[in-house]
């Protein structure tokens, strides 16, 4: 018997259950986190907070479920959170020995997450220093300025003017695809990005944006294909490798995800997020010491903020479940 709730969320983790001991107990309560695209993602934390003070916290397993054991009967507030999102209040549940013991939380992953987290930067390209007609460059600059003000339709108008001036302007097609993505026009997004590649098949950023699109759609093998091409044309771009490592992890290619994460870390402009990906891959391989090392590297490179707090909690879980505590 299930009670359906709603929430908004981001990424998912591996397992941990919390126990409480007071009053009349319910032996087990299961919360299932259901993603709209059917794909379990990284780092979802489920919290049950009772009105009288008791609280239980757990992380979803690879089936998007978390089990809570020996919960006191009562009324609980259920929340779900992730690495790059504020806590999402999913509503109230009643935990009773004669009531339902399974609850399903319906969650969605907004398509803009990959672009709007601030993690992967701006997908638009500037017109500076590009060998295109000056009139076309001016139109693209106008479009970028309008896009920065979220005046999407006006930005599209300016980009189409730039393309009229220079039909082989790959950057304009790329930026057009990004704006269509913001507008939720998937068909035109794909069309514009593919056009960018047709006029310049070495344009790495267009492949990256196609990869982001596939990640947002939950099509991780397709994302890997596009991101592999992008990396071949621009091997020094850390963002491509970060996205690729994430796609490989979600495709359960854990050795590849670890290798790509290390390749990204070796670049001059690396990103701490790759250590989270590598840590998750090592957790899946049951290599606790390696997972702990990656999480400690993450905390060394990004000590403050909500992502650091999530990493510290994950580190505690890994130390208790997969490995021995490490000094830090």
Secondary structure, DSSP 8 states (H G I E B T S, - for coil): -EEEEEEE-------B--B--SSSEEEEEEEEEEETTS---S--EEEEEETTS-EEEEE--TTSEEEEEEEESEEEEEEEEETTEEEEEEEEEEE-TTS--EEEEEEE--TTHHHHSSSS-------TT-SS-HHHHHHHHHHHHHHHTT-HHHHHHHHHHHHHH-TT-HHHHHHHHHHHHHHT-HHHHHHHHHHHHHH-TT-HHHHHHHHHHHHHHT-HHHHHHHHHHHHHH-TT-HHHHHHHHHHHHHTT-HHHHHHHHHHHHHSTT--THHHHHHHHHHHHTT-HHHHHHHHHHHHHH--SSHHHHHHHHHHHHHHHHTS-----
